[in-house]
C-alpha cells in the first residue's frame, strides 16, 4: 500500500450503488450539482474532466433501455437487487505530477478504461466513464504553493454474468429437455464479484485450518486485474496495492481513520436521502399546485354559467301574468287556454331544464371548492414539510463539512496515501468478513 516511501501503487475499488445512491453518483460523476459538499472540487476546472464514455441519458434511463433491448436481463432478480456498480481507479497524486500531470493522466486513464471494459465484460455494460481532473489535492497544493489536482477514474456499469436457460420438462419435445434454450446476460452483482478459491502451486484448492476452502476476496481479485492490465499497458513503474490483509487488526491510527470515514459516508448517505425526499416532495407540491390551478380554472369557467343560469331562472320566475300574453279582445277562456297551453308547456320545460342545469353546476362548484380547499391544505403541509427537511439538510451539510475537514486533517497529518489505504484495507476486511458470515450461514442450513 502507499506508505509515503516514494513507491507509486495502484488502487482499485468496486462499490454497489443502491437505488437511492445511483442518482447521487450521477450528480457527482457528471458534475450536475450547483454546489458540492467536497471543498476540494474546483468547478472552474470541471471542463478538464474527460469522458471515455459519456451517458446519453440518466443512468436509470440507460438501464431501462438496455433491458428493453434485451442486452441485459433482470429475470429472477429480487426487487432490492443491486443494478449498478462503480469502479474507482486511482494512483497517488504524486505519480501523475511527476510524469507531466494532466496529459499523462488522460492517457493513463484511457488505458485504465480499456482495462475496465475487460473487467466489466464489455463496453455495452458501461453506463459512464469519466476522469475527474477538478479535485484539488489540498496537502500537495499547500506544500508546493500551486494547485495540484488528484486525477482518478469513475466507471459506472451494470454487473452482468452469462446465464444459460435450459428447456424444462414441460417442453413438448423430450429431446430438448435439459438443453440450452437461450443464453442471457443476467444482472447479478453477487455472481459478478464472487470470491475465487485460492490455489496452491499445483493448482489445487487451499484449505484453512477448519478444512474449508480459502477464498480470495473479490476486492483482491480486482486489485490484481487492474494492476496487471496497467503493467501490460507499459506502466512498469507502479506497484500493486497491498495484497490481501496480513494484519489481524487495524492499527489505532487506521481504526480512527476508518471510523471517521464511516461517519462521513453515513452523513453523506443521510444527506442524499434527505435531498431525494425533498425532491420528491417538491414534485408532489408542484403537482398539487397544477391540480389547484386546474380546479381554479374550472371554477372560473363554470361561475359565469352559474350566474347566467341564476339570471335566466330569475327572469322566468316572475308572475305568469307578466310573462304570458294577454287574451285577445272578445276571446273566450277556452280559446285562450288552448292558445296559451303550448307556450306554457315550453316555459315549464325550459324552467325544468334550467333548474336541473343549475343544480348540476352548483354541485360542480361545491365539489371544486371542496377540492380546491383540500389541495390548499395539502400544499400548505408540503410547504411546512419541505421547510423542515431543508433545515435538516442544512444541518447535515454543516456536519458533512466538519467531517470532511476532520478527514482532511487526518490526511494532512498521516499522509493522504496512508489514509486511503487504511480505508481500502478496512473495506477489504469487512467484505471478507461479510462473505465468511454468509458462507457460515449457508453451511449451517
Protein Blocks (a to p, Z undefined) as FASTA:
>chain_A
ZZhnopacdddddddddfklmmmmmmmmnopafbdfblkbcfklmmmpccfbdcfbdfkl
mmmmmmmnomaccehiafkbcfbdcddddddfklmmmnnpjmmmmmmmmmmmmmmmmmno
paklpmbdcddfkbccfklmmmnopacddddddddddddddddddddfklmblklgopaf
bdcddddfklmmgccddddfkopacddfkopacdddfklmmmmmmmmmmmmnopakbccd
dehjfbfbdcfklmmmmmmmmmmmmmmmmmmmmmmmmmmmmmmmmmmmmmmmmmmmmmmm
mmmmmmmmmmmmmmmmmcfklmpccddehiafklmmmmmmmmmmmmmmmmmmmmmmmmmm
mmmmmmmmmmmmmmmmmmmmmmmmmmmmmmmmmmmmmmmmmmmmmmmmmmmmnopklmmm
mmmmmmmmmmmmmmmmmmmmmmmZZ
